[in-house]
Amino acid sequence: MAVAGLKGKRQRVKEAAGALSMSKGGNMQKLGELALQKGERVPVELLALTYGSLVRQVIADYESIEEVNKQLDLMGYNIGVRLADDFFAKSGVSDCRSFQDSAEIVAKVGFKMYLNVQASVDLWNADNTAYSILFDENPLAEFTELPEEYAQLSFSNLVCGVIRGALEMLLLVVKCEFVRSTLQGNEMNEIRISLVEMLRESAPEDDED
Amino acid sequence: MKTDKAARLFRIPHGTREGSVGMEINPALAITKPDSSITEPCKLTPIEAPQVACVAVIGERNSQLFLKIYLDALVDLPYHQSQGPEVKMEEVLYSTLDIFDDYIDGSSRKTIYLGRMATVASIRLYGLLTVTNLKLIVGVRSITESDAYMKNMLIKIYRLTVKSLLNPFQPIDLMIHSRKLETGIEELVGEFPNHKPVSGPNK
């Protein structure tokens, strides 16, 4: 394994990317599977029906589809900020602070552990500030078929909120949205995650007056 | 290709239904005498007609959830001049609901396979009544399919219907709009031995 500190960041990412299938990615995959095994299972019908019911209620409460999408994201955000700690407690992943590391962790470990979904990371942009998570099955939308009037609805937007909230706990402020979804006729689901800013840990305020 | 020997235009359907409780045939289904206003539909001969005539799912309160009629299979179904054969087929389907009702009496029961409920012209109607009073009906022309096959087919349709009802956007007790259900039933019907739709389903 390369000695991380001595090489440039770009070089490090390239090596990491190259080693993905060999060690790092495979390692992440295993962690995901182990964490999934340890966790409790829930029947997919219960999850899908609960989520579907939630979405329908949000639609009933808000007028525009955009507003619905926003609310789903907000709900997800509230879940994500809490889920981050649960994730680190259960998955065994060591602390992750770089945006690049977060990609594999979210896709390989997070998705596997919480959704039992096999996801992959791809489509990095030129300066490594954005990537896509690709997956074909989505248990939240297992039985869902979108009627025409809700074609603009991002049904599983909650997931985007969860990712946004969880990454923010790692001081990574990101923008997260579905760009493709199987519900809207595409063959794969794609969530695009772009880095907005990295927060600095602020020193605690002096208690002394 | 096997022909239905008894496929005459004005056949009177008689009562024995294999594999089901002995019940009287619903008199509404019997065609008793030639009526001058009845015309012969479709140009296909009985030999060429596709085997599956219709698939229907009817809800607890007798609302229509799913209906697919294969027009070309209604070859020798007599119908009144003012309607079309598909309307007659729908009428026939609805008249079988009485047969289902006999099993709905408030007592607890499992899903019941009713077997061959009725025969009209050369179309036999097989039914399945679920615990939740969902009624599934398949009409076929064939005389060779076993009860076990029909029961299996109805159960598969039931499973597909259940999946489509799990769609959160599907209102309960209203017509089911589901591409997955339609494709699923198309496939099932396509697998039916000797079913060869000529011009595709009507509805």
Contacts between the chains, C-beta under 8 A, distances in Angstrom:
chain1	res1	chain2	res2	distance
A	45	B	166	6.6
A	48	B	166	6.7
A	48	B	168	8.0
A	49	B	166	6.5
A	49	B	168	7.1
A	51	B	168	7.9
A	52	B	166	7.8
A	52	B	167	7.4
A	52	B	168	2.6
A	52	B	169	7.7
A	53	B	168	6.1
A	55	B	168	6.4
A	56	B	168	5.3
A	56	B	169	7.2
A	142	B	166	7.7
A	143	B	163	5.8
A	143	B	164	7.7
A	143	B	166	3.7
A	143	B	167	5.2
A	143	B	168	7.7
A	144	B	167	5.5
A	144	B	168	6.1
A	144	B	169	6.8
A	145	B	164	7.8
A	145	B	167	5.1
A	145	B	169	6.8
A	145	B	170	7.7
A	145	B	177	7.8
A	145	B	178	5.6
A	145	B	179	6.4
A	145	B	180	6.4
A	146	B	169	6.8
A	147	B	169	5.2
A	147	B	177	6.9
A	150	B	169	7.0
